[in-house]
Amino acid sequence: MVEGNLRGRQQTDYEAAAGSPATLTLQLAASPANSVALKLYTPEDVEMPLHVAGKNRWTAELSHGGDYGISVLRTSGAHGTSTYKLKVRIR
């Protein structure tokens, strides 16, 4: 689990090492709600689709091993700061 704060249109990037095949699950809590978004990238830096798996929860099937990129970005145009907690699970 990681936590952070974002202002303006900031983003923070993380990497998660995964074997093959695997399922990646991301769970995101943010305040204010809906002020941040997630993006997932393959080891080749190609954006991957995330599939909704519940409220504030997404999954992706990882077909090969490597370091996958996860970006948390602030989408709110309002002034102020967004805080978030991101839980990453790979199985």
Buried (B, 14 or more C-beta within 10 A) or exposed (E): EEEBEBEEEBBBEEEBEBEEEBEBBBBBBBEEEEBBBBBBBBBEEEEBEBEEBEEBBBBBEBEEEBEBBBBBBBEBEEEEBBBBBBEBBEE
